């Protein structure tokens, strides 16, 4: 029997880390031939050598796509999307997959969905239907309308996809692969690993510490530097040892990076270590040990909900997301951020939430990808 060729698109380090279990299931399925395309920040050395990590895990990249224009501006992000469409079109034409699998809401992923759609290739989308802030929500919904098979992470998102006119027979709520990976991971990170990487003060992970993950907000492009400065000031005043992860490559990243560099040079903080990347297992091992996650990363919404980690969610980037009780929302003011951090530290860990968790997510997705009847002509499904 001819194997179904399924092409998985990885455009950022987080895409790979959150998809490892799914990739393993795809690789070992007897009726699937797995193809992998790596592009975007996933092939940029500054954001982690994902191709080498993949090789160590037993995966090979069938195509590598150079598509990112540097600059950290809306025009660079827009042009990167255009380059991505051209490069993904060439890669898909070479590989000729039966299904292209994408996840999330990033502009690089939109490029892949557009290219596959115009080549009459079925698109499967993971994490459709979520509500969030910034341009990402519009991109997520656009990818949904270009996709043929939908894997939502929760029931509310599934219903949103159906209300968008997608056929309910092709919309599934199997849960989050991110949370599945977090639930099964038992890695214990050592402070030697943390203090070997990055710059800044050494962190004793046996004592209470914070993690900061703060990314640009593309619809607040003129405010990113100011907001980052406020957060840096708040972390300085709180005074608890902190591991701060570098921002992603969305428009506005240069403004946040400049704020961090200026802060390091002028304020010389004694209790903050700055990291650019940690492999998935190591990151989760670190996350489980932290006292609080601060910033605007979806890790605070999803993985931390299951792990019970207190979270201070700052600003609008995750606005509208379904959240568990472990998340305290905060504005951008220094005093408000400090108050929220102190409140969450005082509370301590929360009870495990199952709002994004279901068992066997990856296996269920792979079975659907292997057996679903494929189509390419989209039609609006009227209820």
N, C-alpha and C positions, 0 to 999 in steps of 0.2 A: 504494500500500500504506500502511495506517495505521501511523504510527510508534509505537514502544513508548515510553511515558512513564516515564522513570526519574528518581526524585527522590533527590538526594544531600543528606544531612544533615551540616551543619557546626556543631559546638557549641563549638569552641575554636580559637584561632589555629593550634595544631599540627595540628589536623585538616585545615585548609586547606593548610598548607605541605606536608604529607605526601601530599596528594591532587591536587596541581596537574597532574601528568602524566595521572592518571586522568581528571580533569575535562576536560582537553583532548581526550583520546580519546573520551570520551562526547559532547562537543559536536560533534565533526566526523563522528561515525558517521552514515551516511545513513539508518539505520532507527531512530534513537533521537532522542527529544525530551527534552532535559535540563531538569530542574527543580532548583532549589537552595533549600534552607531553611537560614537562618542563625539560630542562637540561642545561648543560654548565654553563656559569656565571650567568644565570637566577636563579639558586638555591644557589648561593654563597652569604652569608650575606654581605660581603664587597662591593658587587655591587648592593645592594638593595634587600629587601625581596619581590620578585615578587609574590611568592605564596600567601602571605598575602594580597598584593595589589589586586591580582586576586580575592580572596575571597570577598574582600570588593566591588568589581565590579560585583560580581555574577557569577564568573567562578571558576570551580574546575579543578585541574590537575588530569587526569586519570592515568598518570604515571610520576614519577620523576626520572631523570637519573643523577647519579653521574658519570662524565666522565672526568673532568678536572684534568690534572696533573699540579701541580704548578712548577714554575721555570722560566716562561717567556722566554723560549728558543725555537729555531726551533725544537729540539728533543722532547721537552715537547708537543709542538703543534702537531707534527707528531704523537706521541703516543696517544695523546688525540683523534685524528681522528680515530685511530684504535680501541680504547676502545669504542668510540661512535658507530662505525659500529656494534660491538657486542651487545651493550646495546640497541640500537634502533631496532636491529633485534628481540631481545626478546620482547620488548614492542610492536612492530607491530604484532608479532606472537600472543601475548595475546589479543590485541584489534581487530585485523583483519579488518582494515579499508578498504573502497573502494578506497579512495583517500588520499594521504598524501600531505599536503600543506606546502611548505617551502618558505623562502624568502631570497634574498640577496646572499652574496658571502663568507660566513664564513666557516671555516673548519668543525665546528660542524654541519653545515647544509649539507655539503658534505657527512658527515657520514650518516645522515638520508636518503639522496637521494640514496646512494649506497645500504643501507640496504633494503629500499623499493623496489628498482629495482630488486634486487636478489630474493625478495619474490613475484615478479610479481604483485606488487601493483602500480597503476597509481600514478604518481607524478605530482603535479601542482606547478609551480615555479613562484614566484612574483619577479620582478626586474631583469629578465634576459636581456641580450643584451647590458647592459651598458658597457662603457669603463672606466677603472680606472687604477691606478698604482698598484704596488706590486703583490704578488702572488694571491691576491684577484680576479683579473681579470681572471686568469686561472681557479680558483675555480668556479667562476660564470659561465664561459662557459662550464666547465665540468658538473655542475649541469644542465645546459640547455640540454646537450646531454643525460642526464639520465632522463629528464622530458618529460611528455606527453602533458601537457597543459601549456601554457605560457602567463603570464600577464605582458607585458612590461609597462614601465611608460611613454614612448614617442615613436613617430613614427620612429625615427632613430634606436632605440633599437629593435623595432619590425622588421624592415627590416634586421638588423644584424642577428636576430634569424632565419629568413627565409633563409638568405644566408648561415647559418650553416647547412642547410638541413632539417629544421623542417617544417612540413606540415602547410601551411598558414591557414588552417581551424581551427587549434588549437593555433594560435598565435593572441593575442588581445592587443590593446593599449587602455586601459581604464583610464590611468593616474596614479598618485601616491597616495597611501593610506596615506603616510606620510603627503603630502601637503593637502589632504582632511581633515585630522585631525587638521592640523594647521589652515585651513581656518574656521573650525567650532568651534574651541576652543575660549572661551571668558574668561578664568580663569585669575584673577588678583592676582599675587603672592605678598605676603607681605614681607617686609624686616625682620620681626620677624621669618618667616619660614627659610629664607636664613641664618640668623645669629644665629639661633638655631643649624643648622647643620654645619658640617665641622669644620675647624680650621683656625685661622688667624684673620686678622683685620675685624671689622664689616663694612658692606657695606651699604651705604645709597642709596637704589634703586630709590629714588626720584631725585637723581642727576645723571649726566652722568657716566656710567660705561661700562667696557668691559667684554666679556666672552671669555675664552680660552678653546678650546677642541682640545687637541693634542694627537694623538695616535701613536703607533709604526708603522714604515714602515718595513715590514718583509724582504724586499729585500735590506735593508740598515742596516742590523743588527748591524754592527760595528760603526754606526754613530748616532744611536738614542740618546745616552746620550749627545753627543756633540751638536746635533741639539736642544735638549731640553734645554740645558744650554744657547744656543744662544737666544732662545725664552724667557726664564726667564730673561735674561739680558736686552732684548729689552723692555719687559713689565715693568721692574724696572725703566728703563730710561724714558719711556713714562710718568710714574707717575700717570696715571689715575686709580681710583679704579677698581679692576678686580676680577671677580669670575672665578676661574680656576678649571675645572673638571678633575678628576683623569683619567688616560688612561685606555683603555680596556685591555683585557687579551691576546692580540696577542703577538707573540714572540717579545721581546724587551721591554715589559712593565716594567720589573724590572729595566732596565737601566734608563728609564724615571722617574720611581718612586724614584730611588736613587738620580737622579739629583734634583728632587723637594725637597726631604728631606734635602739634603746637602745645597741647596740654602736657605731653611727656617732657618736652624740652623746657617749658617755662615753670611748670608746677612740680616736676620731678616726684611723682607719687611713689611712696615707699611700700605700698601694699597691693599694687595692681600688676598683673602679668598679661601681656597681649599675645594672643595666638591667632594664626591664620587658619589652621585646619587640624583636625584630629580624625583618624579613621573611625568608622561607625561604632565599633565595639568599644573603643577607648572613650569616645565621647559619651556613650550611654553609661559606661562605668563611672565616668566623672559626674555626669548629671545625677545619678542616683545618690551621690555623696554630698551634693551641694545643699546649702541651707535655703537658697532661693534663686530662681532664674528671673532676670530682669531684662526687659527689652521689648521687642515686637516680633519675635520669631514664632512660627507655627509650632515649633517644638514645645513651647510653653502651653499651647492649647491642646495638643494631641498627646505626645509622649508623657508630658508631665501630669496630665489628667489621670493616666493609668498608674504612674509611679507615685502620685500623691505629693509631688514637689510643689511648694508654694511658688507662685508666679506673680510678678508685677508686670502687667501688660501696658505698655506706654503708647499713647497716641492712637492713631486711626488705622494703622496698617492691618490689624486683625479685627477691625470693626465689623460687627455682625456675625462673627464666628460663633458657633455653638460652643459654650464654655462650661466647664465644671466649676465646682465651688472653690477649687484651688487657685483660681485666677482672680486677682484684684486689679481692676482697670485704673489707670492713672493718666492725668494730663501731662503736659510737658514742663510744668513748673518745678523748680528745684525743691521747694518745700513740700509740694504734693508728692513728689517721687520719694523723698526721704520718709515722709509719714507712711506711705504705702509699704516701703521696704521694712520699716520697723514693725509695722502691724503684722506683716507676713512672717517675719522672723520670730516674733512673739508667739504667733499661732503655732508654728512648727508644721510638721508634715500632716497632710490631709488623708482621709480615707480614699482608698483606690476607687477610681471611677471607671465605669465600663461604657461610657457614652460613645467611644470610638472603637471599643474592643469587641471582636468576635474571634473565636478560635478557627484555625484552618483557613484564614483569608487567602493566602497565596495559592494553596491547592485548589480552592474553589474557583478562583479567577482563571487558573491554568486550564481546568477542566472545561470551563465555558469557552475559552479561547480555542481549545482543541476541537470542540464539538459543535460550536455555534454555526448555524447556516449563514453564510456570508452574503452581503448585498452591498451595492455601492450607490444606488439611486436613493437619495434622501427624499422623504416625504413628510410633511407636517402631519402629525397624528392628532386628529381632533377627538376630544373625549366624548 
